[in-house]
């Protein structure tokens, strides 16, 4: 019996130790001095430590971050994975049409160049539907993450595009069997009318789940980590009225700062 008990202990101990190590690695990355004060200020809304622990991030993983923008989450992910894993940053087209994408892409490349040692395990790829869809080598990734991007792809799809479906296919193809997909986005209430992701930035969690399941993903868990009950979703410039965008400038600035960033769903899927 003692031998059996010892064997069980040895079998069970490594995952527990790995989980503890992962939590420490993520916490250290979140607290890292390489992160700006401006980025740190958003932790209260984006909950990076808790969110990445919920998704199950481990230091030795190969991870894909879809449309990382200027690299808010990249700064954390790269620090966790440095020297142990690898990060594919699936960026916009190298010559995007949207002005904000040009700004973000430029800022992202500057960030990588200014601290090359930190980002040595980062490979920049392209997700530009319907043209560039290989965000990482097929079947190579343990985890794919996308933060506040899905509403853009769904907004395009509502205008007779195919971006949302292609995004899920690309993410599915990049993952190994058993790999994890993590999504957060601005939440539209399930009991409200149809969402308008193109003009408001909001979408229903059920829409994300349906799209994921349509390509073969299975929902594993949901979380309210990034919920914000103060978000009323009835703003002149959609979700971009709230911080960090503050699209109205100084008009009612304190009102929107008091609300904080948007109410968000957080979903975890697995590729069977």
C-alpha positions as CSV (number, residue, x, y, z in Angstrom):
1,X,0.0,0.0,0.0
2,X,2.8,2.4,0.8
3,X,4.4,1.8,-2.6
4,X,1.1,2.4,-4.3
5,X,0.6,5.6,-2.3
6,X,4.1,6.8,-3.1
7,X,3.6,6.1,-6.8
8,X,0.4,8.1,-6.7
9,X,2.1,10.9,-4.9
10,X,4.9,11.0,-7.5
11,X,2.4,10.9,-10.3
12,X,0.4,13.8,-8.9
13,X,3.2,16.0,-7.6
14,X,4.6,17.3,-10.9
15,X,1.4,18.9,-12.2
16,X,0.9,20.6,-8.8
17,X,4.5,21.9,-8.9
18,X,4.1,23.0,-12.5
19,X,1.0,24.9,-11.6
20,X,2.8,26.7,-8.8
21,X,5.8,27.5,-11.0
22,X,3.4,28.8,-13.7
23,X,1.7,31.1,-11.2
24,X,5.0,32.4,-10.0
25,X,6.2,33.0,-13.6
26,X,3.1,34.9,-14.6
27,X,3.1,37.0,-11.4
28,X,6.8,37.8,-12.0
29,X,6.0,38.8,-15.6
30,X,3.1,41.0,-14.6
31,X,5.3,42.7,-12.0
32,X,8.2,43.1,-14.4
33,X,9.9,46.5,-14.7
34,X,9.7,46.2,-18.5
35,X,6.0,47.1,-18.3
36,X,5.1,50.8,-18.4
37,X,3.1,52.5,-15.7
38,X,0.4,53.1,-18.2
39,X,0.1,49.4,-18.9
40,X,0.2,48.5,-15.3
41,X,-2.7,50.9,-14.6
42,X,-4.9,48.7,-16.8
43,X,-4.3,45.5,-14.7
44,X,-7.3,46.3,-12.5
45,X,-9.5,45.9,-15.6
46,X,-7.7,43.2,-17.6
47,X,-6.6,41.0,-14.7
48,X,-3.7,39.4,-16.6
49,X,-2.4,37.2,-13.7
50,X,-5.8,35.6,-13.1
51,X,-6.8,35.5,-16.7
52,X,-3.6,33.7,-17.8
53,X,-3.9,31.3,-14.9
54,X,-7.5,30.6,-15.9
55,X,-6.4,29.7,-19.4
56,X,-3.6,27.5,-18.0
57,X,-0.5,29.2,-19.4
58,X,2.7,27.3,-18.6
59,X,6.3,28.6,-19.2
60,X,7.3,25.8,-21.6
61,X,4.4,26.3,-24.0
62,X,4.3,27.3,-27.6
63,X,1.7,30.1,-27.6
64,X,0.0,32.1,-30.4
65,X,-1.3,35.6,-29.6
66,X,-3.7,36.8,-32.3
67,X,-3.5,40.5,-33.3
68,X,-1.5,41.6,-30.3
69,X,-1.7,45.3,-31.4
70,X,0.9,47.4,-29.7
71,X,1.8,44.4,-27.4
72,X,0.1,44.9,-24.0
73,X,-0.2,41.2,-23.4
74,X,2.9,40.4,-25.4
75,X,5.0,42.0,-22.8
76,X,3.7,39.6,-20.2
77,X,3.6,36.5,-22.4
78,X,7.1,37.0,-23.7
79,X,8.5,37.3,-20.1
80,X,6.7,34.1,-19.0
81,X,7.9,32.1,-22.1
82,X,11.4,33.5,-22.4
83,X,14.0,30.7,-22.5
84,X,11.4,28.0,-22.0
85,X,8.7,28.3,-24.6
86,X,7.9,30.3,-27.8
87,X,5.4,33.0,-28.7
88,X,4.0,33.6,-32.2
89,X,2.6,37.1,-32.5
90,X,0.1,36.9,-35.4
91,X,0.0,40.6,-36.3
92,X,-2.0,42.6,-38.8
93,X,-1.0,42.8,-42.4
94,X,2.5,44.5,-42.7
95,X,0.8,47.3,-44.6
96,X,-2.7,47.5,-43.0
97,X,-5.4,49.9,-44.3
98,X,-6.7,51.0,-40.9
99,X,-4.8,53.8,-39.3
100,X,-4.9,52.4,-35.8
101,X,-3.4,49.1,-37.1
102,X,-0.5,51.0,-38.6
103,X,0.1,52.8,-35.3
104,X,-0.1,49.7,-33.3
105,X,2.0,47.6,-35.6
106,X,4.7,50.2,-35.7
107,X,4.7,50.5,-31.9
108,X,4.9,46.7,-31.6
109,X,7.9,46.4,-33.9
110,X,9.6,49.2,-32.0
111,X,9.0,47.5,-28.7
112,X,10.6,44.3,-30.0
113,X,13.6,46.1,-31.3
114,X,14.2,48.2,-28.2
115,X,14.5,45.1,-25.9
116,X,15.6,42.3,-28.2
117,X,16.7,40.0,-25.3
118,X,13.2,40.0,-23.8
119,X,11.6,39.2,-27.1
120,X,14.1,36.7,-28.5
121,X,11.5,33.9,-28.4
122,X,8.9,35.9,-30.3
123,X,8.2,35.2,-33.9
124,X,6.0,37.7,-35.8
125,X,3.5,36.1,-38.2
126,X,0.5,37.6,-40.1
127,X,-3.2,37.0,-39.8
128,X,-4.8,38.9,-42.7
129,X,-7.9,37.2,-43.8
130,X,-8.6,35.9,-46.3
131,X,-5.0,36.0,-47.6
132,X,-2.6,35.2,-44.7
133,X,-4.0,32.5,-42.4
134,X,-1.0,30.5,-41.1
135,X,-0.5,32.1,-37.7
136,X,1.9,29.3,-36.6
137,X,3.1,26.0,-38.1
138,X,0.1,23.6,-38.3
139,X,-0.3,21.6,-35.1
140,X,2.5,23.4,-33.3
141,X,0.8,25.4,-30.6
142,X,-0.2,24.5,-27.0
143,X,-2.3,27.6,-26.6
144,X,-3.9,30.4,-28.8
145,X,-5.0,33.6,-27.1
146,X,-7.0,36.5,-28.5
147,X,-7.9,39.5,-26.5
148,X,-10.7,41.9,-27.7
149,X,-10.3,41.0,-31.4
150,X,-13.2,38.7,-32.2
151,X,-15.7,41.6,-32.5
152,X,-13.6,43.0,-35.3
153,X,-13.7,39.7,-37.2
154,X,-17.4,39.2,-36.5
155,X,-18.1,42.8,-37.6
156,X,-16.4,42.1,-40.9
157,X,-18.4,38.8,-41.3
158,X,-21.6,40.6,-40.7
159,X,-20.8,42.7,-43.8
160,X,-20.6,39.6,-46.0
161,X,-17.0,38.9,-45.0
162,X,-15.6,35.6,-43.6
163,X,-13.0,36.9,-41.1
164,X,-14.5,35.3,-38.0
165,X,-14.8,31.9,-39.4
166,X,-11.4,32.0,-41.0
167,X,-9.9,33.2,-37.6
168,X,-11.3,30.2,-35.8
169,X,-10.1,27.8,-38.5
170,X,-6.6,29.4,-38.4
171,X,-6.5,29.1,-34.6
172,X,-7.8,25.5,-34.7
173,X,-5.2,24.6,-37.3
174,X,-2.3,26.1,-35.3
175,X,-3.2,24.1,-32.2
176,X,-2.1,20.6,-31.2
177,X,-4.8,18.2,-30.2
178,X,-5.6,19.0,-26.6
179,X,-4.5,22.6,-27.2
180,X,-6.3,25.5,-25.5
181,X,-8.0,28.5,-27.1
182,X,-8.6,31.5,-24.7
183,X,-10.9,34.4,-25.7
184,X,-11.9,37.7,-24.1
185,X,-14.1,40.3,-25.7
186,X,-16.6,43.0,-25.0
187,X,-19.9,41.5,-23.9
188,X,-23.4,42.2,-25.2
189,X,-26.2,40.9,-23.0
190,X,-27.7,37.5,-24.1
191,X,-31.2,38.8,-23.5
192,X,-30.8,42.0,-25.5
193,X,-31.4,42.4,-29.2
194,X,-28.8,41.6,-31.9
195,X,-25.3,42.8,-31.2
196,X,-23.7,45.3,-33.6
197,X,-20.0,44.5,-33.2
198,X,-18.9,46.7,-36.1
199,X,-20.4,49.9,-34.7
200,X,-20.4,49.2,-31.0
201,X,-17.5,46.7,-30.4
202,X,-19.8,44.4,-28.4
203,X,-20.9,40.9,-29.1
204,X,-22.7,38.0,-27.4
205,X,-20.6,35.3,-25.7
206,X,-23.0,32.8,-27.4
207,X,-21.8,34.0,-30.8
208,X,-18.2,33.3,-29.9
209,X,-19.1,29.9,-28.6
210,X,-21.1,29.0,-31.8
211,X,-18.3,30.1,-34.0
212,X,-15.7,28.1,-32.0
213,X,-17.9,25.0,-32.0
214,X,-18.5,25.3,-35.7
215,X,-14.9,24.5,-36.5
216,X,-14.6,21.8,-33.8
217,X,-13.6,23.5,-30.6
218,X,-15.2,22.3,-27.3
219,X,-16.1,24.8,-24.6
220,X,-14.2,23.9,-21.3
221,X,-15.0,26.8,-19.0
222,X,-16.2,30.3,-18.6
223,X,-15.1,33.0,-16.2
224,X,-16.4,36.3,-14.8
225,X,-12.9,37.6,-14.1
226,X,-13.2,40.4,-16.6
227,X,-16.8,41.3,-15.9
228,X,-17.8,44.9,-15.2
229,X,-21.4,45.5,-14.1
230,X,-21.0,49.3,-14.4
231,X,-20.8,49.0,-18.2
232,X,-24.2,50.1,-19.6
233,X,-23.2,49.7,-23.3
234,X,-25.1,52.8,-24.5
235,X,-22.4,55.2,-25.5
236,X,-22.1,57.6,-28.4
237,X,-19.0,56.0,-29.8
238,X,-19.7,52.4,-28.7
239,X,-17.2,50.6,-26.4
240,X,-14.5,53.0,-27.6
241,X,-16.2,55.7,-25.5
242,X,-14.8,54.0,-22.4
243,X,-11.1,53.8,-21.4
244,X,-8.6,53.2,-22.7
245,X,-9.9,54.8,-25.9
246,X,-12.0,57.6,-24.4
247,X,-13.2,58.5,-27.9
248,X,-15.0,61.6,-26.7
249,X,-11.8,63.2,-25.3
250,X,-12.5,65.4,-22.3
251,X,-16.3,65.3,-22.7
252,X,-17.7,63.4,-19.7
253,X,-14.2,62.0,-19.2
254,X,-14.6,61.5,-15.4
255,X,-17.9,59.7,-16.0
256,X,-16.4,57.2,-18.3
257,X,-13.3,56.8,-16.2
258,X,-15.6,56.0,-13.2
259,X,-17.2,53.2,-15.3
260,X,-13.8,51.8,-16.2
261,X,-13.1,49.4,-19.1
262,X,-15.8,47.3,-20.7
263,X,-17.7,44.3,-19.4
264,X,-16.0,41.2,-21.0
265,X,-16.7,37.5,-21.3
266,X,-13.8,35.1,-20.8
267,X,-14.0,31.7,-22.6
268,X,-11.7,28.7,-22.6
269,X,-11.9,26.1,-25.3
270,X,-10.0,22.9,-26.2
271,X,-9.2,21.3,-29.5
272,X,-10.2,17.6,-29.1
